[in-house]
Amino acid sequence: MAATMKGKLKIRDIRTMVLNGPRTYTLVRVDTDQGVSGWAEAYGIPGEGVKEQIHALKELLKGKDPLEIDAILTGLGRHTDGSAHSFYRACSGIDMALLDLAGKALNVPVSTLLGGRYRDKVRVYDHEAPRNMLDKNSCRDWAQKVKAAKSGFTCHKFSPPHTDAKKDPGRDLANRQLSRQELRNARQGFENCREAVGWDHDIMVHNHWEFDVRTSMELANAVENMQPVWLEDPLPVAYSEGWKNLCASSKVPICTGENWMRRAEAAPFVINHGCDILHPDLRNCGGFTESRKLADLADLFGFPVANHNTGCIVNTMATIQWASAIRDYIACETVCGKGDWMDDVILRDGPIFKGGFIEVPNKPGLGIELNPDVVKAHLAKGETWWG
């Protein structure tokens, strides 16, 4: 298909547009000389410098064939100015916009360009949590709420409770440990949640690279009987032998990867079994192209993948296209699905979330179009609608 279009399109311009909501959401658009455009979402908050990096790359990309996607992404990797994270986040957004453009030019969904689908709908998970995990009534209220929600999520990720450092002498805000009381609370809190919601909903234990190795082992042991889908990001981001030791000791699957840039950062985790589940964010890890290579690496070693995603509905739908083309896949994170304006950033005929899943669009590219009225109403200060 691409051969028939080779040399017929040239990149003419790259534009951005930032939305403001619970976070900021950076949209990026690649225009060609033949009127075909592709767009996607790059990183917003926390992502200072992403928009500026996208514009800094514009002159490097003008005149290039937008279908030479892998070569473009590889070439961009040689031009980092030192601000690597915002740089590669910019590259990731551009890559996804190029795949959307290619899908539109070739009249196929992105999932086809990635090799085809293993599934026509993708499971998604939310962050819905009890107000107080240590209060059984609060947990019952939470269970009733999630079971009645129209989106139908059956998978929920949230963190263990912390104690008040002023009242718990074992808690030190500067160290990487949980106090004895916090470990007891973690066990009791997740037991309360499991008792309230039953076994037809899944739970994930969320952390933010907070703990040392021994504490992570103790936390995994504390929540083991609740059979969480995974324990996420317990240790500092970079690979160490501690990750390997944690995996060897834990009966709970260990998940990490949202801050990886390129598959090279995933490689030591895979080779040394430093996690059980790889969890990249397409906006960090090189968009569709590099993230697909990461998933292929994982597959060689028998590792499943899932996706971190705190973007708006645009990145959620992009990730759904990617996830459909990955054989050993679990679920995609989302902050959408609450029935508010975030779901209406794109045009839709009905609900996007059905029974905790999203159906993969069959239209070309990402298969979605922006809703001008909603986007214009939520543009960040100084931003203009790109038309």
N, C-alpha and C positions, 0 to 999 in steps of 0.2 A: 504493500500500500504506500509506504513512504517513498518508494522509488519513483512513483508517478508524480510526487510533489517535490522531489529533490531540486533545489536551486530555484524554486518558484516563489519562495517566501524569504523575506529579509526582515530582521528586527528593526523597527523604526523608532520605537520609544518604549520606555518603562516608566510606569506611574505608580504612585502609592496613594492610599486613602486610609486614614485612621479613624476607627470608631471608638467611642467612649462609653463604657458601661461599668460593670463590676471590675473589669480590667480594661486595658486598651487592646484593640485588635487591629493589626496592621495588614491591610489588603494590598496586594501587588498585582499589577496588570502589565502584560507584555503585548505591545501592538506591532503589527507588521505592515509592510508597504502594500499588501493586498487586502487590507481591511479585516483580516482574521486576528482576533485577540484571544488571549488566555489569561486567566486570573486565578488567584489562590490567596491563602493567608500565610503571612510570615509571623514571627513572634511579636507579641505586644509586651505588656508588662508581665514579668520583669524582662525587659529587652531594650533598654536604652541604647540608641545608636543603630538599631536595625533599619529604620527608615532611611537614615543618612547613608548607611552602607549600600542599600539598594540603589540610591541615586548616584553614589560614587562609582558603581559598577556599570552604569548606563552606557558610558562612552566605550567601555570594553566590549559591550555586546552589540552595539549598533552595527547593522550590516551583516550580522551572522545569520546563518540558516537556523531558524528556531527548532527544526527537527533534529539537529545534531546535538541532542540533549546531553548524552553522556560525555561527549567531548567538551561541551560548554562547561559542565559542572567540574570536570577534571581540570580544565584550564583555569577556571576561577580560583581553584585551590592554590595556585602559584602566586596570587596577587594579594595575599593578606598583608595588612599594614600593621599587624601586631594585636589589633583588637579582635582576636580570633573568634570569640563567641558570637558577638554581634555580626561579624563577617559571615560566619557559616550559617547563622540564622537567616541572613539576607540571601545567601546562596540557596538555602532550602526553600524559601518562599518563591524565588525565581524558578527553581526547578519544577515546582508543582504547577506554577503558572504556565510553563513551557509544555508540560504534559497535558494540561487542559487545552492549550492552544493546538497541540498535535492531534488530540482527540477530535477537536472541532474540524480541523483541516482534513482529517481522514474519515470523519463521520463515524467514530467508534468511541465507546466509553474508555476512560483511563484504564479500567480493569482489563480490557482487551490488550492494551499496549503493554501491560505488565505481565501478560502471559495467559490471561483468562481466569475465570472464576472457579473457585471451589465451593462457594456458597452465594446465594442470592439475597441473604439478609445477614446482618452482623449484630452480635450481642453487644450491648452498651451497658456501662455501669455508672452510678452516680455517687455523690458524696453525702447523701441523706443520712443523718446520724441522730440518735436520741439526744434530747436536751441534757439529760443526766443519766449516763450509763449505770450509775450506782443505785438509781431509783427504779424499782421494778415497774411502778406505775408509769413513769416516763418512758420506759422501754416498751411497755404495752401500747402507749399512745403512738409511739414511733412506728411500731409494727402495723397498727391499724392504718396509719397514714400512708405508709409505703405500699401496703396491699391495696389501698383504695385509689392510688394515684393513676390518672388516665394514661400516663406514659408507660406504666406497667413494668418499671425496672424491677428486676429480681436479683440484682447484685449491687452491693453498697460498700463503699470504702470510707473508713474513718479511723481516727487515731485513738490510742488508749488515753485515759484521763490522767492529767497531772495533778499533783497535790499543791497546796499553797505553801510556798517555801517558808513563810512566816510561821506556819503551824506544824510543818513536818521537818524535824531537825535532820532527817536523813537526806533531804533534797538540797542539792547545791546547783544553782543555776548555771555555773560555769563548767561543770564536768559533763561527762558523757554517760552518766549512769542514771538508772531509775532507783529510787529509794525502795526499801523493803515494802513500805506502805503502797507505793505506786505499783509495784509488781503484784501485790495482793489485789489492788484495785483493778488492774488490767485483767486479771483472771476473772474476778467477780463481774466486772463490767461486760465483758464479752460473753460470759455465761448468761447474764441477764438478757442480753440481746438475742442470743440463740434460743433461749427459753421462750422469749416473746414472739419471735418471728418464725420459729420452727425451722424445718430443714428444707423447705421449698424455696427459700431465698439464700443467696450466698453472701458471705461477708469477707472483706479484705481488710487487713490490718495496715494502716497507713502510718509511716514515719517520715521524717525529713532529714535523713543522714545524721541522726542525733546521738547514736549510742556507740559504746565501745563493744568489743567482740563478746566479752563475757555477758554483758547486759543484754545484748541481742540474743544470745543463746538462752538466757533466762526468760526473756520475753516470748521467744518462740515456744518454749516449754509451757509457759503460763497459758497460752491461748490454744495449745495443741488440740485439746479435746473438742473445741468448737469447730474444728476442721475448716479454717479459713482457706480461701482460694490461694492466698499468698500473704507473706510478710514483706512489705515494700520498703526499700531504702533504709534499712536500719543503720548501716555503717557509712562512714564518709565516702564520697563519690568515687574516688580513684581506686583501682584494683590494688588489693594487698592479699597476703596469705590469710588474713583474717576472714575475708569473704569465703575462701575455700574451706576453712575450718568451720565456719558457721554452717555452710551447706552440709558438710559431713555430719554435723551433730544434730541438725534440725529435721524433724518430721514434717514441719510446715514448709511448703515451697518458698524459696527466697526469690524475690523479684526486684530488679533494678534496671536502670538504663535511660531514664528520661533526660539526663544531662549529657549523654554521649554525643560527640561529634564524630561522625564517620564510623565505619565498622572496625577501624583500628582500635578504638577505645573499648569496643565490645570483645575483641579477640581474646585478651587474657582471661576474661570472665568465662568465655566459652571453652578455651583450651584447658584451663585449670579447674573447671567446674566451680566457678566463683559465684554462680547464681543458678537458679533452676528455670527461671522465666525471664526472657529479655523484654524490656518495656520501653522501646524508643519513642520519642516524639518526632514526628515527621518534620516539624518546624526547626528542630535542632540538628537532626541527623542526616541532612542532605536531601530532604524531600523524598519523593517517590524513588528516585534512582538509587541513591546510596542506601536508603533504608531497605530496599529490595535486596541489595547485595548483603546487607547485614542479616536479613531473614534467611537467605540462602546459606550463609555461613552457619547460622544456628541450626538449620536443617541437617547439615552434614554431621553435626554432633548430637542430633536428637533432642534439641531444645525447642520448646514452643515459644511463641511471641505473643505479646499483647501491645496495646498502645497507651502511652500517656497522652493526654490531650486536654489542655485548659483553654483552647481557642474557642472562638464563637462557632456558630453552626457551619460556617464555611469550612473550617479545618476539620470539623466533625465529619462532614460529608466527603471531604477529600480522603480522610483516613478510612472511611467506610469502603471507598473504591480500592484502596491499597489492601485493606484487610481481606476483602473478598478474594484476592489473588494469592493469598498466603495459605498454604495447606494446613500447617499446624498452628492454629490461631485460637486465642481464648476470648478476649473482649476488648472493647475500646472505651476509654474514659470519656465523659462529657460533662460539661457544666450547663448544658442546655436541657431541653425537655421539661421545662417548668411551665410551659404555656404562656410565657411572657414575650416581650418584643424580641428576645434573642432568637426564638424559633422563627420569627417573621422577617429576619434579615434576608432570607431567600423567599422567592415566590413558591407557594405550595397550594395544592388543591385540598389537602386534608392533613391529618396529623402525621408528623415525621416519625415519631416514636410509637411503636405498636408492640405491646407485650414485652417491652424491654429490648426490642430489636429495631434496626433501621433497615428497610429494604434498599438494595443498591440500585441507584438510578440507571436506566438503560440509555438515556440520551447521551449525545457526544460529550467528550471531555469529562468534567466533574458531574455533568448532568444537572446543573443547577443554574439559576439566574438570580441576580440581586433584586431585592424589592426597593425601588428608588425612594419611595416615601419613608420607609422605615430607616433606611441608611441615612438619608438626609437629616432625619430627626435626631440621629445619634452620632453625627460627626463630631470628632474632637475639635476643640477650639482651634481656629485657623485653617481647618481642612475644608476642601471643596469637593463636591460631587464630580466624579470624573466623566459622567455621561455615558 
